[in-house]
Amino acid sequence: MDNETTKRTEALIDRLRERREEGAADRLARTLVHGAESGFLFALRETLETLLTGVEAIDPVTQTMMEELRLEVEKRLGAPGGTARSPHG
């Protein structure tokens, strides 16, 4: 994962902690620490989709941060010549 994506993920974790969403922040932080790039990206995408569902109506700024990060992950997963594949086949 590139440095920009890591920074955006860390910013989102900080934002979640500021909003006292410790469970969501911890889950995202664990995703940042574990796994190879493709496994990480798939896990990150899944985590972001789950979190988006919970914060959509509560915090538009956090929702926007999550959506931007999710779109970046989607772009990387679908990049031509990329090696990212679903861990489920």
C-alpha positions as CSV (number, residue, x, y, z in Angstrom):
1,M,0.0,0.0,0.0
2,D,1.3,3.4,-0.8
3,N,2.1,6.1,1.7
4,E,-0.9,8.3,0.7
5,T,-3.4,5.5,1.3
6,T,-1.8,4.7,4.6
7,K,-2.0,8.4,5.6
8,R,-5.7,8.6,4.6
9,T,-6.4,5.5,6.6
10,E,-4.7,6.8,9.7
11,A,-6.6,10.1,9.3
12,L,-9.8,8.2,9.2
13,I,-8.8,6.2,12.3
14,D,-8.0,9.5,14.2
15,R,-11.4,11.0,13.1
16,L,-13.2,7.9,14.3
17,R,-11.4,8.1,17.7
18,E,-12.3,11.8,18.0
19,R,-15.9,10.8,17.6
20,R,-15.6,8.1,20.2
21,E,-16.1,5.3,17.7
22,E,-13.5,3.2,19.3
23,G,-14.8,-0.1,18.0
24,A,-14.8,1.1,14.4
25,A,-11.4,2.7,14.8
26,D,-9.9,-0.4,16.3
27,R,-11.2,-2.6,13.5
28,L,-9.8,-0.3,10.9
29,A,-6.5,0.0,12.8
30,R,-6.2,-3.8,12.9
31,T,-6.8,-3.9,9.1
32,L,-3.9,-1.4,8.6
33,V,-1.5,-3.5,10.6
34,H,-2.2,-7.0,9.2
35,G,-1.8,-8.7,5.9
36,A,-0.4,-8.4,2.4
37,E,-1.5,-5.6,0.2
38,S,-4.3,-7.4,-1.7
39,G,-5.6,-9.0,1.5
40,F,-5.4,-5.7,3.2
41,L,-7.3,-3.9,0.4
42,F,-10.1,-6.3,0.4
43,A,-10.4,-6.2,4.2
44,L,-10.2,-2.4,4.2
45,R,-12.9,-2.2,1.5
46,E,-15.2,-4.5,3.6
47,T,-14.5,-2.5,6.8
48,L,-15.2,0.8,5.1
49,E,-18.5,-0.4,3.6
50,T,-19.6,-1.6,7.1
51,L,-18.6,1.6,8.7
52,L,-20.3,3.7,6.0
53,T,-23.6,2.1,6.8
54,G,-23.3,3.1,10.4
55,V,-22.2,6.8,10.0
56,E,-24.1,7.9,6.9
57,A,-26.7,9.9,8.7
58,I,-24.6,10.8,11.8
59,D,-21.4,12.5,10.5
60,P,-21.2,13.8,6.8
61,V,-17.5,14.7,7.2
62,T,-16.5,11.2,8.3
63,Q,-18.7,9.7,5.7
64,T,-16.9,11.7,3.0
65,M,-13.5,10.6,4.3
66,M,-14.6,7.0,4.3
67,E,-16.1,7.2,0.8
68,E,-13.0,8.8,-0.6
69,L,-10.8,6.1,0.9
70,R,-13.2,3.4,-0.3
71,L,-13.0,4.8,-3.9
72,E,-9.2,4.8,-3.7
73,V,-9.2,1.1,-2.6
74,E,-11.6,0.2,-5.3
75,K,-9.4,1.9,-7.9
76,R,-6.4,-0.1,-6.7
77,L,-8.3,-3.4,-6.6
78,G,-9.4,-2.8,-10.2
79,A,-6.1,-1.4,-11.5
80,P,-5.1,-3.0,-14.8
81,G,-2.2,-5.4,-14.3
82,G,-2.8,-5.3,-10.6
83,T,-2.2,-8.4,-8.5
84,A,-5.0,-7.9,-6.0
85,R,-7.4,-10.8,-6.0
86,S,-10.2,-11.7,-3.7
87,P,-8.9,-13.9,-0.9
88,H,-12.1,-16.0,-1.4
89,G,-11.2,-16.9,-5.0
